[in-house]
């Protein structure tokens, strides 16, 4: 019996040993593991199924705030030291747009099942999509946020909670990415990370902002020039003089902002962007086709029903709604607090006024001293068009200089042997104009958009083509074929640490920038000499325990075979039929009950319903438009529910506490 107890003890001891020092324990991650989704094992190639985790993490106990996240890792894990957070905008819009319509590994088909996106960013970095602030998507809260400083504070709390679950990633290179109104979120979060004095010091490496809403009034001032340049309106339009007058009023506001830009104060005329934003509303009214159709504000080449003007785009959004609202998917995503998913929550946007926060453009000079920023723009977008972005860059001073010193020196971006746009790049800031794409570049060009990660990590070739500079990127996995090694590869133990300084200019035609290849090589060739000492000791202990276990089994077997009898025979007694009770080691049982975390409340249906997209018009007493005949019209981006992109905002609570439907959305 003593041997049996010894074996039980050893078995328990072995199972309790950590798998490896420095990695997250199974207990911390197992409750967030995603093992199934509709269509996952039928529509996705086996070797393309990502490792997934998702769930709701408590961010602030006092306000009952939990953020929902969905993480994707490449199952081949080529790049193990990168973590990228993706945020959609609104304010009030879910980052599931990014996960299921843009940069994630899946699309949703008409059967409400996942299909494969061959341009997913998770091939180059772990991707984490976060519904924030509280109330957005599958996130929850009892108190809505109102300012950008709060956005930063709460997101850092989320990051702390996230890395508590995945501690082995805490030293990863961190990138922040997103689009639209995330152009306000991301710089503020980046500032919070870089200026943090207490807590984890995260290794922030760069920002990727797509069609960002960064300088609101300057952006709105570009609408009329954009319409004229694209021949969407001319001076013969009956509304021309009215629109021109509003444009002139906006110009006066922008001039005033420019005169006080560096005083460090918050001014009402800069925070209130209603006058300037009304320009787009008037342009759309003036150019609609007899009330039947209008220009899509996210891609001027497209048309939509009037007055939607882009609110029902993209069409695949109608597949995402029922997919995320199904009980099966909510269970697969480990939701403890279940709610009816909406793309954009107008109530969140309605509370988020940002009246005590300067627009994020003010943060750029300080940020650019420390990290690179890429501003990428789909050339067909109206609401956050390239004209406006170039305009505020031209006025911005950073690194002791104002604007790009040579904004005509465009670098051609070559992807897969084709020109896909141009780049302006100086002093840590890159502007990238991408042809044939909309407000949602990754939706239109997923594989091209993924190469943006190659640009920010300097995994590209620089070459001269008849005096014109080109940055050349390749489809995933193809660059090593394009740029053969000119020198013998060193042995694994001789691989040097990749240099962090930028490469010097070369007189050769092609300059290979190889930070990425160095990093991936060292990652793919594990070296036992670099294994932590604690991990080696753990493995030696495990080996010793296994040997003891084998010895114990041998002793038990020998004892059983010999079965010695007593020399002194005792009088025969009637054998007792009583037996000793077996001891059940109940603490060996692991319980991964999702409800043990206490996050959220029991499953319930959210009667709040459709708080949705910001419609691109201003409401007025004579012209109040109704929702288009589509049950899924909540908007994709930039929901600014009380500002000027509204025809009718009915997002106020009714007397019985239920929300009314509305057409909310800013850009």
C-alpha positions in Angstrom: 0.0 0.0 0.0 2.8 2.4 0.8 4.2 1.9 -2.8 0.7 2.6 -4.2 0.5 5.8 -2.2 4.0 6.8 -3.4 2.9 6.2 -7.0 -0.2 8.3 -6.6 1.9 11.1 -5.0 4.4 11.0 -7.9 1.7 11.1 -10.5 0.1 14.1 -8.9 3.5 15.8 -8.6 4.3 15.3 -12.2 0.9 16.6 -13.4 1.4 19.7 -11.2 4.8 20.6 -12.7 4.6 23.6 -15.1 5.0 22.7 -18.8 7.8 25.2 -19.3 8.9 28.2 -17.3 7.8 31.5 -18.8 4.8 30.2 -20.8 1.1 30.7 -20.0 -0.4 27.9 -18.0 -3.3 25.9 -19.5 -5.6 27.0 -16.7 -5.2 30.7 -17.7 -5.9 30.1 -21.4 -8.1 27.0 -21.8 -11.3 28.9 -20.9 -10.7 31.2 -23.8 -9.7 28.6 -26.4 -12.0 28.5 -29.5 -12.2 25.0 -30.9 -15.1 25.3 -33.4 -17.1 27.6 -35.6 -19.8 27.0 -38.2 -18.0 25.8 -41.3 -14.5 25.8 -39.7 -13.6 22.2 -40.6 -15.4 22.1 -43.9 -14.5 25.4 -45.5 -11.0 26.1 -44.1 -8.0 24.0 -45.2 -6.7 22.1 -42.2 -3.3 23.7 -42.3 -4.9 27.2 -42.5 -7.1 26.8 -39.3 -5.6 29.4 -36.9 -5.2 28.9 -33.2 -7.9 31.1 -31.6 -8.8 32.5 -28.2 -11.7 34.8 -27.4 -13.8 35.9 -24.5 -14.7 38.8 -22.2 -12.0 40.2 -19.9 -12.9 42.3 -16.9 -11.4 45.8 -17.3 -13.0 47.8 -14.6 -14.9 46.2 -11.7 -16.6 49.5 -10.5 -18.2 50.2 -13.8 -18.8 46.5 -14.6 -16.8 46.9 -17.8 -15.5 43.9 -19.7 -13.9 44.1 -23.2 -14.4 41.3 -25.7 -11.4 40.1 -27.7 -10.8 37.6 -30.4 -7.2 36.5 -31.0 -5.8 34.7 -34.0 -2.4 33.0 -34.2 -0.9 31.3 -37.3 -0.8 27.6 -36.7 2.7 27.5 -38.2 3.8 30.3 -35.9 6.5 31.7 -38.2 6.5 35.0 -36.4 6.4 34.5 -32.6 7.3 37.9 -31.3 4.7 40.2 -32.7 1.3 41.1 -31.3 -1.0 43.5 -33.2 -4.2 45.0 -31.8 -6.9 46.0 -34.3 -9.6 48.6 -33.5 -12.5 49.8 -35.6 -13.9 53.2 -35.0 -17.3 54.8 -34.8 -17.1 55.9 -32.0 -19.2 52.9 -31.0 -18.4 50.4 -33.8 -17.3 46.8 -33.3 -13.9 45.5 -34.3 -15.6 42.3 -35.6 -15.8 44.4 -38.8 -12.0 44.1 -38.9 -12.0 40.4 -37.9 -14.7 39.2 -40.4 -14.7 41.8 -43.2 -11.1 43.0 -43.4 -7.8 41.8 -41.8 -8.9 38.5 -40.1 -8.6 34.9 -41.4 -12.3 34.5 -42.1 -15.2 35.8 -44.2 -18.8 34.9 -43.6 -20.7 33.4 -46.5 -24.4 33.5 -47.3 -24.8 30.2 -45.4 -23.6 32.0 -42.2 -20.4 29.9 -42.2 -16.7 30.9 -42.1 -14.7 30.9 -45.3 -11.0 31.5 -45.9 -9.4 34.9 -46.3 -6.1 34.4 -48.0 -4.9 37.9 -47.1 -5.2 37.6 -43.3 -2.7 39.6 -41.3 -2.3 36.9 -38.7 0.2 35.3 -41.0 2.6 38.1 -40.0 1.6 38.8 -36.5 -0.7 37.5 -33.8 -3.9 39.6 -34.3 -6.2 40.6 -31.5 -9.5 42.3 -32.3 -11.0 44.2 -29.4 -14.5 45.5 -28.9 -14.1 48.8 -27.1 -15.1 51.0 -25.4 -17.6 49.3 -23.1 -21.0 48.7 -24.7 -19.5 48.1 -28.2 -20.1 44.7 -29.8 -19.8 42.0 -27.2 -18.3 44.3 -24.6 -20.3 45.5 -21.7 -20.4 48.3 -19.2 -22.7 50.2 -16.8 -21.0 53.5 -17.5 -20.1 54.8 -21.0 -16.8 56.6 -21.7 -16.8 60.2 -22.8 -13.3 61.2 -23.6 -10.1 60.0 -25.4 -8.0 60.0 -22.2 -10.5 57.5 -20.8 -10.2 55.4 -23.9 -6.4 55.2 -23.3 -6.7 54.4 -19.6 -9.3 51.6 -20.1 -7.4 50.0 -23.0 -4.2 49.8 -20.9 -6.2 48.0 -18.3 -7.4 45.7 -21.0 -3.8 45.1 -22.1 -2.8 44.3 -18.5 -5.6 41.8 -18.2 -4.7 40.3 -21.6 -1.0 39.8 -20.9 -1.9 38.3 -17.5 -3.5 35.5 -19.5 -0.8 35.4 -22.1 2.3 36.3 -20.1 4.7 34.7 -22.6 3.8 37.5 -25.0 4.4 40.4 -22.7 7.8 41.2 -24.3 6.5 41.0 -27.9 6.8 43.8 -30.3 3.4 45.6 -30.1 1.7 47.3 -33.0 -1.6 49.2 -32.9 -3.7 49.2 -36.0 -7.2 50.2 -37.1 -9.2 52.5 -39.3 -11.5 55.5 -39.4 -12.3 56.9 -35.9 -9.6 54.6 -34.6 -7.4 57.5 -35.9 -8.4 59.2 -32.6 -8.2 56.1 -30.4 -4.8 54.7 -31.5 -2.6 57.8 -30.9 -4.1 58.3 -27.5 -3.5 54.7 -26.5 0.0 54.9 -27.9 0.7 58.0 -25.8 -0.6 56.2 -22.8 1.8 53.2 -23.4 4.8 55.4 -24.1 4.3 57.7 -21.1 3.4 55.0 -18.6 5.3 55.3 -15.4 3.9 52.4 -13.5 2.9 48.9 -14.5 4.0 47.0 -17.6 6.2 48.9 -20.1 5.0 47.4 -23.4 7.3 47.3 -26.4 5.3 49.5 -28.7 6.9 49.4 -32.2 4.6 51.3 -34.5 1.1 52.5 -35.6 -0.9 51.6 -38.7 -3.9 53.9 -39.2 -6.2 53.3 -42.3 -8.3 56.2 -43.6 -8.1 57.7 -40.2 -10.3 60.5 -38.7 -7.3 62.4 -37.3 -7.9 66.1 -37.9 -11.7 66.4 -38.2 -12.2 70.0 -39.5 -9.2 69.8 -41.9 -10.6 66.6 -43.2 -14.0 68.1 -43.8 -12.5 71.0 -45.6 -11.3 68.6 -48.3 -14.8 67.4 -49.3 -15.6 70.1 -51.9 -12.2 70.0 -53.6 -12.5 66.2 -53.7 -15.9 66.3 -55.4 -14.7 68.9 -57.9 -11.5 66.9 -58.7 -13.5 63.7 -59.3 -16.1 65.6 -61.3 -18.9 64.7 -58.9 -20.2 68.2 -58.9 -19.7 71.4 -60.9 -20.6 75.1 -60.6 -23.8 74.7 -62.5 -25.4 72.7 -59.6 -28.3 74.7 -58.1 -26.8 74.1 -54.6 -23.3 75.2 -55.5 -23.4 78.6 -53.9 -24.9 77.3 -50.7 -22.2 74.6 -50.4 -19.5 77.1 -51.3 -20.6 79.4 -48.5 -20.4 76.5 -45.9 -17.0 75.7 -47.3 -15.8 79.3 -46.7 -17.2 79.2 -43.1 -15.3 76.0 -42.5 -12.1 77.6 -43.9 -12.4 80.4 -41.4 -12.7 77.8 -38.6 -9.6 76.0 -39.8 -7.6 79.2 -40.0 -8.5 79.9 -36.4 -7.4 76.4 -35.4 -4.1 76.9 -37.2 -3.4 80.1 -35.4 -3.8 78.5 -32.0 -2.6 75.0 -32.8 0.5 75.1 -30.5 -1.0 76.8 -27.5 -1.9 73.5 -25.8 -5.4 74.6 -25.1 -8.8 73.0 -25.9 -10.9 75.3 -28.0 -14.6 74.9 -28.6 -14.3 75.8 -32.3 -11.9 72.9 -32.8 -13.8 70.4 -30.8 -17.1 71.3 -32.5 -16.8 70.1 -36.1 -20.5 70.3 -37.0 -20.2 73.3 -39.4 -17.4 71.7 -41.4 -19.0 68.2 -41.4 -22.2 69.6 -42.9 -20.4 70.2 -46.2 -20.6 66.5 -47.0 -24.3 66.3 -46.2 -25.0 69.2 -48.5 -22.9 67.6 -51.3 -24.7 64.3 -51.1 -28.1 66.1 -51.2 -27.0 68.1 -54.2 -25.8 65.2 -56.2 -28.4 62.5 -55.4 -30.3 61.0 -58.4 -33.8 62.3 -57.9 -34.0 60.8 -54.5 -33.4 57.3 -55.8 -29.6 56.8 -55.5 -26.6 58.7 -54.3 -22.8 58.5 -54.1 -21.3 55.9 -51.7 -19.3 58.0 -49.2 -16.9 55.1 -48.7 -16.1 54.6 -52.4 -17.1 57.4 -54.8 -17.2 54.9 -57.7 -20.1 53.1 -56.1 -23.8 54.1 -55.7 -26.2 53.3 -53.0 -29.9 53.8 -52.4 -30.8 57.3 -51.2 -30.5 58.4 -48.4 -28.3 55.5 -47.3 -25.3 56.6 -49.4 -23.0 53.8 -48.2 -24.8 52.7 -45.0 -25.8 49.4 -46.4 -22.2 48.7 -47.7 -20.5 46.2 -47.8 -23.0 43.6 -48.7 -21.4 40.9 -46.7 -22.4 42.7 -43.5 -25.8 41.1 -43.8 -24.0 37.7 -43.3 -22.1 38.9 -40.3 -25.1 39.9 -38.3 -26.9 36.5 -38.1 -23.6 34.8 -37.7 -22.6 36.7 -34.6 -26.1 36.7 -33.2 -26.4 32.9 -33.2 -26.2 31.0 -29.9 -23.8 28.5 -31.4 -21.3 31.2 -32.3 -21.7 33.0 -29.0 -21.0 29.7 -27.2 -18.0 29.0 -29.5 -16.6 32.4 -28.6 -16.8 31.7 -24.9 -19.3 34.5 -24.1 -20.3 34.6 -20.5 -22.4 37.7 -21.0 -24.5 37.2 -24.1 -26.1 40.1 -26.0 -27.5 40.7 -29.5 -24.6 41.9 -31.5 -24.9 45.2 -33.4 -22.2 46.6 -35.6 -22.3 50.2 -34.2 -23.9 51.1 -30.9 -25.4 54.6 -31.2 -25.7 55.0 -27.5 -22.0 54.5 -27.0 -21.3 57.1 -29.8 -23.9 59.5 -28.3 -22.2 59.6 -24.9 -18.7 59.8 -26.4 -18.3 63.6 -27.1 -14.5 63.9 -26.6 -15.1 67.5 -25.4 -12.1 67.4 -23.1 -9.7 65.9 -25.6 -7.9 67.7 -28.4 -8.0 65.9 -31.8 -5.3 63.3 -32.0 -3.3 65.2 -34.6 -1.9 67.2 -31.7 -0.2 64.1 -30.4 1.7 63.2 -33.6 4.8 65.4 -33.1 5.7 63.7 -29.8 4.7 60.2 -31.0 6.9 60.5 -34.1 9.9 61.2 -32.0 9.6 57.6 -30.6 7.8 55.3 -33.1 7.0 55.1 -36.8 3.4 55.9 -37.9 1.9 54.7 -41.2 -1.2 56.6 -42.5 -2.6 54.5 -45.3 -5.5 55.6 -47.5 -7.8 54.0 -50.0 -7.9 56.4 -52.9 -11.6 56.0 -53.5 -12.7 57.0 -50.0 -14.6 60.3 -49.5 -15.1 60.7 -45.8 -11.4 60.3 -44.9 -9.9 61.0 -48.3 -6.3 61.5 -49.1 -6.7 65.2 -49.9 -7.6 65.9 -46.3 -4.8 63.7 -44.9 -2.1 65.4 -47.1 -3.5 68.8 -46.1 -3.0 68.3 -42.3 0.4 66.6 -42.8 1.5 69.7 -44.8 0.8 71.9 -41.8 2.1 69.5 -39.1 5.5 70.2 -37.6 7.6 67.3 -36.3 11.3 66.6 -36.0 12.0 70.3 -36.2 10.5 70.6 -39.7 7.0 71.3 -41.1 5.4 68.8 -43.5 7.2 66.6 -46.0 10.2 68.4 -47.4 9.6 67.1 -50.9 6.0 66.0 -51.3 6.5 65.4 -55.0 9.2 62.8 -54.4 6.8 59.9 -54.4 8.0 56.3 -53.8 6.3 53.7 -55.9 4.9 50.8 -53.9 5.2 47.6 -55.9 3.4 44.5 -54.8 3.6 41.2 -56.7 5.2 43.0 -59.6 2.4 45.6 -59.9 2.2 49.2 -58.8 -0.5 49.5 -56.1 0.1 53.1 -54.9 2.7 55.6 -53.8 4.4 56.4 -50.6 5.7 59.7 -49.0 8.1 59.0 -46.1 10.1 61.2 -43.8 11.1 61.4 -40.2 9.2 58.3 -39.0 5.9 59.3 -40.8 4.7 57.5 -43.9 1.7 58.4 -46.0 0.5 55.6 -48.4 -2.1 56.2 -51.1 -3.5 52.9 -52.3 -5.2 52.7 -55.6 -8.5 50.8 -56.3 -9.5 50.7 -52.7 -12.1 52.3 -50.5 -12.5 53.4 -46.9 -11.9 49.8 -46.0 -8.6 48.9 -47.8 -8.3 45.4 -46.4 -11.8 44.6 -47.5 -11.0 45.4 -51.2 -7.3 44.3 -51.2 -6.6 41.9 -48.4 -3.3 40.6 -49.6 -2.0 44.1 -50.5 -3.1 45.4 -47.1 -1.2 42.6 -45.4 2.0 43.8 -47.0 1.6 47.0 -44.9 3.0 44.9 -42.1 6.0 44.3 -44.2 6.4 48.0 -44.8 6.3 48.9 -41.1 8.7 46.1 -40.2 11.0 47.0 -43.1 10.6 43.6 -44.7 10.8 44.9 -48.3 13.3 45.6 -51.1 14.3 49.1 -52.0 15.4 49.7 -55.6 16.0 52.3 -58.2 14.0 52.2 -61.4 15.3 54.8 -63.9 15.7 57.3 -61.2 12.4 56.5 -59.4 12.6 54.9 -56.0 10.5 51.8 -55.5 9.6 49.8 -52.3 8.9 46.2 -53.4 6.9 43.8 -51.3 5.8 40.2 -52.2 2.9 37.8 -51.5 3.3 36.0 -48.2 6.3 33.6 -48.3 7.6 34.7 -51.6 10.2 37.3 -50.8 12.9 34.7 -49.9 12.6 33.4 -53.5 13.0 36.9 -54.9 16.1 37.8 -52.9 18.6 34.9 -52.8 21.3 34.9 -50.1 24.6 36.2 -51.5 26.6 34.9 -48.5 26.7 31.5 -46.8 24.2 31.3 -44.0 25.9 31.2 -40.6 25.4 28.3 -38.2 22.5 28.8 -35.8 24.8 29.6 -32.9 26.6 32.2 -35.0 23.5 34.1 -36.1 24.0 37.7 -34.9 21.3 39.8 -33.2 19.4 41.7 -35.9 20.5 45.4 -36.1 18.0 48.0 -35.1 19.5 50.9 -36.9 18.2 51.7 -40.4 20.3 50.5 -43.3 22.6 52.9 -45.0 22.1 54.0 -48.6 23.6 51.8 -51.3 24.8 52.5 -54.7 23.5 49.2 -56.0 20.2 49.0 -57.9 18.5 46.8 -55.2 18.8 47.2 -51.5 17.5 44.3 -49.4 16.2 45.3 -46.0 16.4 42.2 -43.9 15.3 42.9 -40.4 12.4 40.5 -40.9 14.4 37.7 -42.3 16.9 37.9 -39.5 14.2 37.7 -36.9 12.3 34.9 -38.5 15.5 32.9 -39.0 16.5 33.1 -35.3 13.0 32.2 -34.3 12.7 29.1 -36.5 16.0 27.7 -35.3 15.7 27.1 -31.5 18.9 27.0 -29.6 19.1 24.9 -26.5 21.8 27.1 -25.1 19.4 30.0 -24.8 16.8 28.0 -22.9 16.1 29.5 -19.4 18.0 27.9 -16.5 14.7 27.4 -14.7 13.3 25.4 -17.6 16.3 23.1 -17.6 16.0 22.5 -13.9 12.3 21.7 -14.3 13.0 19.2 -17.0 15.7 17.5 -14.9 13.3 17.2 -12.0 10.7 15.7 -14.3 13.3 13.2 -15.6 14.2 12.2 -12.0 10.6 11.8 -11.0 10.0 9.5 -14.1 13.0 7.3 -13.0 11.6 7.1 -9.5 8.2 6.2 -10.9 9.8 3.4 -13.0 11.7 2.1 -9.9 8.5 2.2 -7.8 6.6 0.1 -10.5 9.5 -2.4 -10.5 9.4 -2.8 -6.7 5.6 -3.2 -6.8 5.9 -5.9 -9.5 8.7 -7.7 -7.5 6.6 -7.7 -4.4 3.6 -9.1 -6.2 5.7 -11.9 -7.8 7.4 -13.1 -4.6 4.3 -12.9 -2.3 6.2 -14.2 0.8 4.2 -16.0 3.5 4.7 -15.7 7.3 7.0 -18.4 8.9 4.8 -18.4 12.0 1.4 -19.7 11.1 -1.4 -18.2 13.1 -4.6 -20.0 13.8 -7.1 -19.8 11.0 -9.7 -17.2 11.3 -12.6 -16.6 9.2 -11.6 -14.0 6.7 -13.1 -10.6 7.0 -15.1 -9.5 4.0 -14.5 -5.8 4.9 -12.3 -3.9 2.5 -10.5 -0.7 2.8 -12.1 2.2 1.0 -10.4 3.6 -2.1 -9.2 7.2 -1.7 -10.4 9.5 -4.4 -7.9 12.3 -5.2 -10.5 14.9 -6.1 -8.0 17.7 -6.4 -6.7 16.0 -9.6 -9.9 17.0 -11.4 -9.6 20.3 -13.3 -12.7 22.4 -13.8 -12.6 24.9 -16.6 -16.1 26.2 -16.1 -16.5 29.4 -18.1 -19.0 30.8 -15.6 -16.4 30.7 -12.7 -15.0 34.0 -13.8 -18.0 35.9 -12.8 -17.8 38.3 -15.7 -21.0 39.7 -17.0 -24.5 38.4 -16.2 -26.5 35.4 -17.2 -27.5 35.0 -20.9 -30.1 37.4 -21.8 -31.5 39.1 -24.8 -30.7 42.8 -25.3 -33.8 44.7 -25.9 -31.7 47.7 -26.7 -31.7 46.5 -30.3 -30.4 48.5 -33.2 -28.3 51.5 -32.1 -26.5 51.9 -35.3 -24.7 53.7 -38.0 -24.3 57.4 -38.4 -26.2 58.3 -41.5 -24.4 60.9 -43.7 -26.9 63.6 -43.3 -28.0 66.3 -40.8 -31.6 66.0 -39.5 -33.9 69.0 -39.8 -37.5 69.7 -39.0 -38.6 69.5 -42.6 -36.7 66.5 -43.8 -36.5 63.5 -41.5 -35.5 60.3 -43.2 -36.4 56.8 -42.2 -34.2 53.8 -42.1 -33.8 52.0 -45.4 -35.6 48.7 -45.8 -32.9 46.5 -44.5 -32.8 44.8 -41.1 -29.0 45.2 -41.0 -28.2 48.8 -41.5 -26.0 49.6 -38.5 -22.9 51.3 -39.7 -19.4 50.3 -40.2 -17.4 53.2 -39.0 -17.1 56.6 -37.4 -20.4 56.8 -35.6 -20.7 60.3 -34.2 -24.4 60.2 -33.5 -25.2 63.8 -32.7 -22.8 65.4 -35.2 -23.5 66.4 -38.8 -23.6 63.1 -40.6 -27.1 62.4 -39.5 -30.4 62.6 -41.3 -32.3 61.3 -38.3 -30.9 60.2 -35.0 -33.5 58.4 -33.0 -31.1 56.9 -30.5 -32.6 58.5 -27.4 -34.1 56.2 -25.0 -37.8 55.8 -25.0 -39.8 56.2 -21.9 -39.9 52.4 -21.2 -36.1 52.2 -21.5 -35.9 50.6 -24.9 -33.8 52.0 -27.7 -35.3 53.2 -31.0 -33.8 52.4 -34.3 -31.6 55.0 -35.9 -29.2 55.4 -38.9 -26.1 56.5 -37.0 -22.7 56.7 -38.4 -19.9 59.2 -39.0 -17.4 58.3 -41.6 
